[in-house]
Amino acid sequence: MNSNLAARAGRISAAHWKSALIAWIVFCIGAAVIGGAAGTKKVTEADTASGGTQKAEKILATAGFGGRAGESVLISSKTQTISDAAFKVVVNDVVKAVSAVPNMENVRSPLDPANVGQIAASRSDVLVQFDVAGDATKAMDKIQPTLDAVAKVQAAHRDFVVSEFGEASANHILSKTIGDDFKRAEYSSLPVTLVILLVAFGALVAAGLPVLLAFSGVLATIGLSALASHLVPAGDATQSVILLIGMAVGVDYSLFYIRREREERASGLSSKEALLRTAATSGYAVLISGATVLIAMAGMLFTGNAIFTSIAVGAMLMVAVALIGSLSILPALMSKLGDRINKGRIPLLGRREHKESRVWGFILDRVLRHPVIAAVASGGALFALALPTMTLHTQLPSFTDLPKSLPIVRTYEQIQKAFPGAQTPAEVVVAAPDVTTPDVQAAITAMEKQALATGQMTEPIHSEINPAKNVERISISLAGDGSNQVSVNALETLRNTVIPATIGRLPGVSAPVTGQTAGTHDFNNQMKSHAPLVFGFVLALCFVLLLVTFRSIVIPIKAVLLNLLSVGAAYGLLVLVFQHRWAEGILGFHSNGAIASWLPLFLFVILFGLSMDYHVFILSRVKELVDAGVSTPEAVARGIKGTASTVTSAAAVMVAVFAIFMTLHTIDIKQMGFGLAAAILIDATIVRGVLLPSVMKLLGDWNWYLPRWLEWLPEGSFGHEFHAVHETTVPAADADAPATA
């Protein structure tokens, strides 16, 4: 018999289980230790930017400014103004307190006539501004003493608002908040996954094995990712994505494998025969599923953004490690454990392991009895859910999107209200052989005057020249909150009208613009322009893979359409819940009325890959039955009923883990958790439980249609060895190995 790759891997690993186990342990520990010793090379801010923002950031990166972080202390009163003596006392106390803290420099008081831009129009709100010495990326580690000093001034003047905000203080507080959030999510995902698997398997050993393999794979991949970062620098989100993907696919693959082996044992096969049959069936399905996930993750390489490239590399490494573990170490351990995998049985739960789900049996009987009604109803519902996607609006998250319970957010909003655009200015980066020449300085002065004259840009305006005198950066406050359309319009006026009419007239001088508003605008444009390439790559390669695997042109077309419908429905729910603020009160979060700019493409590749897991797993069972001589309608019924409980358990793990991320503070992570959980829930219920079986029932034998001009494709690995496994056996390599067909 010509067995497939997964069957051969399972047979070899089971025959040499000790070698396989030792190799896996050495691999995981070695990858983690070597990766930790090598360290992680982080992607730079200039590399993650897009368009004109990237040009500006690259100039700044080599300009020698030192990257100092700017900070502001807001002083506000409801009854007094800067003209009152008591107000001036508070200002002076803040200046003294900040000046006394090491590493704080260039302290600028609003009482200085040169700093009138630090006084709001109401004169009851002022800013004391200063810089943190040294590298801006390390400023957050130096800012706590300043926060403490400002807090003491606040305690001494309770009739005033005295509160600090800036790049360093915000990063310091947010880093702690987000770090604590992710640790909680990571720690919560393991017990939640274990509980669901206990319900699915009814035994401690069977439930613990997938979690152990998945987690060891995650640790190994984090080490490999650190090594890979020296070739492709890593972003901050890469490790979180590795955990998310690793627990999802690692547990899924083990779940598919173990459940099938237990089914085969229950059908009367010996432990060795059951393991071999599982390797050739579910093992092969896992191999194809993993290949589709790898293709989907590779789609992120075509976004043209360093962050997505980093995530793609980490995710692809994680899927590859999960595949290696599932196809080698898992059958090796199962061969050694044998029926002991059922140790630690949980009363009541263990008795239901081999029975078909009554709920899914009830639903599928009626779906297959009335396939037209089921297809129209489920397809129509998903299409209706996808319609709001037409109004999808994206933006990069900002401080205004964080929970109001964080004091730093309230301070930011107060400063933003009193000094619109002051905390999210546009930075014009002027590069010239010598920016101090009269012509360049005259052009910069003209630019500042024209910017203020538009009414779309306001004071304060700050400028700084680098030591080499070949770069000057000018910070100009934009109207709006830095992320809305008002700010975008101001940015476009600056780029397209003001700069070309002033600095742009000088030969040999460039003036790209950066800042939060510019960064969001350029990132959105880059994602929109690269989206067709990402979608096209993922869809085309997945189509080809399924075409070759199932030798049917109908199966890949149907798979692509169903997955797109599933992803579209998830997008629609995101728009309704977050953009249109549905259920804002119910779910207890503040919505910014937009979807995070990075999320649509990220969700597409993740969801398309994970959805294919279920699709391939179900179709492989149906194809197996068809190849064994069962009619297509009966194969659909038996195949989907037989896999329903497994798919439900796998989906429950994913939905539970993803839902944990909805409890985090940042709005983009909430959106990610909600989008992933909603999509997997829709995919595992409406799509796989109703739409897929009804469409397959309607198509009948057309499911397996292959045009004559494609008959040269090789025979798939589904079917032939599945029902031949009983016919021939040969001795295993050792006493613990399964028989080989």
N, C-alpha and C positions, 0 to 999 in steps of 0.2 A: 504494500500500500504506500502511496506517495503522500506522506503526511505533510501538514503545513508547518511554517516556522514556529508558531506558538506551541504546537504539539511536540516538535523536536526539542524546543527549549525546556518544556515541562518534563519530558522524559529524561533528558540528560541531567537536569537539576535534581530530580527526584532520585535518580540512580546514584548521584554523588552529593547527597544532601549535606554532609559534613563540610565538604569543600565549598559548596554554594553558600552555606551559612557563614563560614569563616571569611570568605571573600567579601560578602556583604558587610560584615562587621568591620573588617579592615578598610573597606571602601568608605563607609560612613564616617568612621572615626578619623581616617586619614584626610578625607576631604574637609571635615570640620576643622581639624587642627592646622593643616597646611593653609587653608583659606584664612583662618584667624590670624596666623602668623604673617601672612602676606598683607593682610589689611585690605580695606576697600578703598578704591580710588573713586572719589565722588565726581559727578558731572559738574561742570562750572555753570554759573548763572548765564554766561554769554552763550554757551552751547545749547542751553534749554530755550533760549529766546528765539523769536522768529522775525523775519522781515527786517524793517528798519530798526526795530528794537535790538535785534541781534547785532547789527552794524554798530549801533551806539555802544552796546555793552562790550563789544570786542575792543573798541577804542579805549573805553574806560579801564578795561582790564590791564592794559599795558601803559596807561598814562601816568601811573605813579602817584595817584591821589591818596593811596593808602586805604581807600575804601572805608573811610570813617563813617560810623553810624550817627545819624542826627536824632536828637531827642528834644521833646518839648514838655514843659510843665504848664498846665492850664491853671490860671488863677481867675476865679469867677465870683461875682457877688450879685445878689438880687437887689441890694439897696445902695451900694456904693459904686463909684467909678475910679479910674486910675488917677483922677485929680484929687481924690480924698487922701488925707494923711494916713489913715488906717490901712487903706489899700496899698499905699506905697511901702508901708512897714512889711506887709506880707510879701511883696515883691522882693524887697531887699533881703528878707529872711530866706527866701527860696534861693536867691543868687548866692548868698553866703553858704548855705547848706550844700548846694551842688558844687560850688567852687572848692569846698573843703574835702570833697571825695577824690581819692586818687583816680587817675585816668580820665577825668572829666575836664575838657578844655574848651576854649572859645565860647565861654558863657556870655550870652547876649541878653541884656536887660531891656525890657520895653521902656524903661525910664530914660534910656539913652536916645537922644533926638535922631540918631542915625537908624534906629530900629522902630520907627513909627509903624511899619508894616506888621509889627507884632501886637498891635492894639486893634481890637475889633471896632466896627462902626459904632456899636453901642457903648464903647469905652468901659463896659463892665466886665469884659472878658479880655485877658491878655495872655501872652505866651512868654515864658522864659525859655530861650533856646540854647542848646549847647551840643557839643560833639563828644563821642566816646573815642578816646585815642586808640590807635592801632587798627588792626584788621577788622572790618565790619563783621566778618563771619564769626569772629570770636568775641564780639562786643556783648553778646547776651550773657556770657560768663562773667562779665565785669559789672553788670548793671544792678545787681541786687543791693549793694550798699547805697546806691543813689535812690532806689525805690524806698529803702528804709529811711533815708534822710528826708525825703519829700513827705513820707508818712508822718514823721515827727512834726514837720511844719504844719501839716493838716491838723494834727491833734492839738496843736497850740492855737490854731485859728479856726475854730469850729463854725464860725459864721461865714466862712469862705469855702469855696471848693478849690482844693489844691491837689491836683492829680497829674500823674506823668503818663505820657504816651510817646512812642517812637519805635524805630526799627528794632533796637536792642531790647527794650522792655517788652514789646509785643512778642518778639521771638522767644524771649525768656519764659514768659507766662504761657504762651501757646505751646511751646515745646514740652513744657511740663504737663499741660492739660492733655495734649494729643498723645504724648508718650504714655501717660497713665491710662488713657482710653484704649490704646492699642494693646497694652499689657493685659488689661481687663478682658479685651476681646480674645486675645490669644489664650489666656487661662480659661476662659469660659468655653471656648470651642471644643476643648478636649473632653471635659465631662459631659457636655451636651451630646457630642457625637457618640460617646460611649453608651449613654443611656438609650439613645435611639437604636444603636446596634444591639444592645441587650434585648430590646423589644423585638427586633427583627430576627435574631438568632435564638434567643431564649437560653443562651449559654455564655458563661463568662469568657472561656478561652476563645470561642469563635468570635465574640464581640471585641475582645481585646487585641486580637491579631491584626485586623485592619488598621486600628488606631496606632499600634506599635510600628507597623511597617510605614504608614503614612508619615508619622512624626519623625522617624529615623531618616526617611527620605528627605523631609524638609530640612533637617539639620545638615545632611550631606549637601543638599542643593545650595544652602546659604554659603557653605564653604566654597563650593564650585563657583558660585556667583561672585564671591570676593576675588577669586583668581581671574575670572573673566573680566572683572572691572578694570584690570590693568590693560586690557585691549579695548573694551567698551565701557567707559566710566558709568558707574551706577548712580541712580537717583534715589532719593530718600524713600520712595514708595515701593521700591523693588522687593525688599524683604517681606513687606506686608502682602504683596501680590503672591510671592512664593508660598507663604503660609496659606493664603486663601485657596490658591490653585492646588497646592499639595494635599491639603486635607480633603478637598473636593474630589479630585481624580484618584488620589491614593486610596481613599476609603471606597469609592465607587468600584474601582477595578477589583479590589479584594472582595467586595460584597458580591459582585457578579460571579467571581470565581468560586468562592466558598459555597454560595447558595446552590450553584449548579452541581458541585461535587456532592453535596448532601442529598440533592434530588436523585442523582444517579445511584447513590448508596441505597436510598429508600426504594428504588426500583428493582433492587436485587443484585446489582453489580458488586463485585468484590471491591475492596478499598483501592487496590492497584488499578483495576479496570476503570473504576469511577474517576480516578484522578487523571488517567490518560484521556478518557473521553472528555472530561472537563477542559483539559489543556487544548484539545483539538477543536472544541466548540466555543466555549466562553473565552478561552485564552485567545483564540483567533479574533473573536469579536472585540476583545480588549485591545489587541494589536491594531486593528483597523480604527477603533475609536481613538486610540492614542495618536495615530497618524493624522486623523482629522483635526484633533485638538492642536497638534504641532503646526499644522498648516494654518489654522486660525490664528494662533499666537504669532506666527511669522508675518502675518498681515500687518502687525504693528511696525515692522521694519520699514514699511513704505510710507509712514506718516511724515518722514523728514524731520522728526523731532527727537532730540537726544533722550528725553525722558521716556518716550514710548519705545525707543530702541533698547534702552536699559531694561524696561519691563518685559519686552519681548524676549530678550536673551534669558532673563531670570525665569520666565514662565516656561520657555522651551526646555531649559535645563531641568526644570521641575517635572515636566511631563515625561521627559526621557528617563529620568531617574525612577519615576513611578512605574513606567513601563518595564524597566529592567527588574525592579523589585517584584512586580506582579507576575511576570513571566518566568522568573527564575527562583528567587528566594521564597516566594509564596508556595509554589508547588513542592519545593524542597521541604519546607516546614510541615506542610500538610501530609507529605509522604511519611515523615517521621512520626507525626502525631497520630495519623490514622483516625480511628473513631474517638480518640481522646480529645479531638477538637470540640467534642460535645460536652466536655467536662464542665462542671459548675452550672448545671442546668437550673434554670429559674422555674419554680412551680408555676403551672398553668401556661406560661409563655412557650415553653419548650414543646408542648403537645401540639401546637398549631403550625409547626415549621414546614410541613410538607403539604399542607392543605391549600387549595386555591382560595383567594380572597372572595368571600361571599359578596361583598359590596361590589367589587369589580366584576365578578361573574354576573351579578344582577344587571349592572350597567351595560356590559358588553353584549349580553344576550339581546337586550332591547336595541342597542346601537346596530348590531348586525341584522336584526330583524327588520329595522326601518332605516337602512343606510342613507337614503336620500334626505329624509328629515334630519337625521343626525348630522350629515355633512353640511347641509344648508344652515342649520341652527348654529352649530359650533363655528363654522367658517364665517358666518355673518356676525356673530358675537365678537370674534377676534378682529375682523375687519373694522367693526364699529369702534373697538378699543384702540385700534391703530390710527383712526382718523385724526385725533388731536395732535399727532406727530407733525401734521402740516403746519402747525403754528409754533413749533419748537423754537425757543429762543435760548441762546447760550451765552455765558460770560464766565470769566475766571472768578472764583470766589474771592471775596475781600473781607475786611474786618467787620463790615456791616452785616455779614452773613452769620457771624458767630452768636451764640446765645447771649442774651442781655444779662444773664446772671454773672458773666465775667466782668469785673470792674473795668478792665482795660477797654472793653467794648463801649461801655457807657462814656468813658473819657473820650474815646475816639469820636463818638457821635456828637458830644458837646463841642469838641474842637471843630468838627466838620460844620456844625451849625453856625458857630461864631466866625469861623474862617473857612468859607467854602473852598474846597480844593487844596487847602494848605497842606494837608497830610498826604495827598496823592497827586503831587505836582507832575507836570511834564518836564523832562530834563532834555534840554537841547545841548547836544555835545558838538561843539565847534572844534574842528581839527584843521590846522593850518601850519605852515612852516614856522610862523611866529604870530601867535594870536594877540600879541601886545602892540602890533603895528597900528598906526592911526586909522588905516582903512578898515581893518577888522574890527577895532573897537567902535568905530563910528557905525558900522553895520550892525553890531550887537546892540548898541544903544537905540538905533532905529527899529530893530526888531522888538525890543522891549516896549517902546512907545506904541508901535502899531498893534502889538498884542493887547495892551491895555485898552487901546482905542476901539477894539472890536467889541468890547463888552463881554466877551466870552472867556477872558482871562483876567486875573486879578492879582493884586499884591497879596502876600509878600513875594518879591522876586530876589533870588540870591544867585550869586555867581562865584566861581572859584577857578583859578588858573593853576595848572600843574607846575611842578618845579622846572620841567623842560620848556615851559612856555609854548608848547605846541598844541595844547588842548585846553579849552575852557568849557565848563559845564554851567548852564544857566537853568535854574529851577523856576518854572512859571506855574502859578496855581491856575488850574482849570475850573471853569464853572461846573456845577453839578457835584455829584458825590464821588466822582472818580470812576464809576462803573456804569452809569446810566447813559442814555442817548445824548443828553446835554453835554456830558464830558467828551463823548466820542465826536460830536459836532465841533466842539472847541479844538480838539486834537487835529481834526481834519483841516480846520481853518488855519491852525498853526503850521501844519505840514505843507498844505497846498497853496496857501495865500501869503501868509506873513513871511515865512522863511524864504520862499523863492523871490519875494520882492525886496528882500534886504540882504541877508548873508548869502543867499543863493546866487546873487549877481557877481560875487567875487570869484575870480578864477583860482583854481587850486585849493578851494576851501569847501569842506563838507560839513553838514550840520544835521545828522540823523537824530531822531527823537526817541527817547526811552521813558520809562515810568510805568506805573501800574496800568493806567488807561491805555497807553500805547502797547504794552505787553499783551493785554487782553485782546485788543483789537487785532494785532498782528497774529496772535495765536489762533484766534477764531478763523481768520482768513486762511491760514495755513491748513487748519483741519478741514475746512470746506473744500479747498483746492485738492487735497490729497485723498479725501474720502472715496471718490470713485475708484482710485487706484487700489486702495485697501480692500474695498468691497469686491472689486473685480478679481483681484488675486485670490482672495479666500474662496469666493463662490466657484471660480473656474477650477481651482485645484481640488476642492472637495468634490465637485462634479466628476472630475476625471477619476479620482480615487474610488468613488462609489460605483462608477461605471465599470471599472476594471474588476472591482471586488464582486459585484453582484451580476455582472454581464447582462445588464438591463439598462436601457436608456430612460425608462420611465421612473425607476427607483431614484436615481440622482435628481431628476427634475422635480419629483414630488418632495424629496428631502429638502432641497434648496428652498422651494416655495413654502413648505410648512415651517421651516426654521425662520425664514424672513417674516412670515406672518406672526410667529411667536415673538420675535424680537420687536416687530412693529407694535404689537400689543403692549409690550413692556415699556416702550418709548411713550406710547399714548398714556399709560397709567402714570408715568413719571410727570408728564406735562400736566395732567389733571390734578395730581396730588401736590406737586411742588410749584409748578409755574402758575396754575390757576388757584393754588392755595386750598384745594379741597382737603378736608380732614386735617387741616392745620391744628385745630383745637383738639381733635381726637387723638392724634399721634403725638401731640405735645412738642412741636418744634416751630421755630420761626422760619418762614420761607421768604426767599429773596425775589420770587417771581421769575426765576430763570434756572436753567439747568447748567451744571458745571461744564465748561467748554471741552474738557478732556473726556467727559463721560460717554457721549454717544458712540464714538469710535471704540473706546475701551469696552463698553458693554457689548457692542456688536461682536468683536472677536472672542470675548470670553463666553458670551451666551451661545454663539454659533458653535464654538468648540464643545461646550458642555452639553448642549442639546443633542449634538451628534452622538454623544455617548449613549443616550437612551435609544436614539433612532437606530443606530447600528446594532445595539444589543437586541432590540426587539426584532428587527428585520433578519438578523442572523438566525434567530430561532425559527422564524417563519420559513426562511429559505431552506433551512435544515430539513424541515418537515416536507416541504415541496420536493426537494431532491430525494427524499425517502419514499416518494410516491403518493403523498397526501394531496388532495385537491386544494387549490388556493383558498377558497372560502373556509374550509375546515382548518387549514394551516393557519390562517389569520386568527380564527377563533382560539385555537389551541395555543398558538404561539404567544398571543398577547395576554391571554388568561394566565399562561404559565409564567410569564415574566412580570405581570402586573404588580405582585407584591414586592418583588425585588426592586423594580423601578420606583415604586412608592417609597420603600425604605431609603434608597439612594437619594431620592428627591428630598425626603424629610431631613436627611443629614445636611444637604446643601442649604435648604431653606432656613433651617435652624441656625446654621453657622452664619449665613449671610444676614439674617435678621439681627444678629448680635451687633453688627456694624451700624444698624439703625439707631442704636443707643448712644453712639459717640456724639461728641459736641459739634464737629464741623459739618456744615450742610452738604458739602460734596460727598463726604463719606456716608452720610445718611442716605443721600440719593443713590449712591452705589449699592449700599446694602439693600435698600428697598427695590431698586431695579433688578438686581440679581435674584432676590428672593421671589419677587412677583413673577419674573420670567420663568424661573425653574418650576414654580407652582403651576403656572399656566401650561407649560410644556409637558409636565408629567401628568396632568389631568385632562384638560380640554383637548390638547393636541394629540398626545399618545393614547389617551383612553377613549376619545370620541372621534375626532377628525381623522386620524390615521386609519383606524380599523374600518370606518365607514367608507373612506375613499378607496382603500384596498379591496373592500368587498365589492364596490361598484366596478372597479377596473377588472377584477377577476384575473384571468390569465394574461391580460394585457400588462399586468405589473412586471412581467418578465420579458417583455418585448425587446428584442435586439435587432436592429436593421441588418440586412444581409451584408452591407458594406462594413459592418463592425464584427462580423463573425470570426475574424482573425484573432480577436482578443483571447488570451489564455483562459482555460477553464478556471473558475473560482475554486477556492478551497472549502466551500461549504458543501456538505452532503456526503461525498463518497466515503470518506473514512469514518463518518459518524455512525452509519449503520453497519460498517464492516468491523467495528472494533471487537465484536464478540467472536468473529470467525477465526482469527489467528492470533496467537500469542507466542512470544518468545521469552526466554528467561531474562529477568532483570539483572542489572549489574551487581547488585548486592541484595542482601535479605530485606533491606528496608525500601527498596525501589519497587515501583509498580511494574506490572507486566507490560510489554511493549507490543503494539499491534503493527 
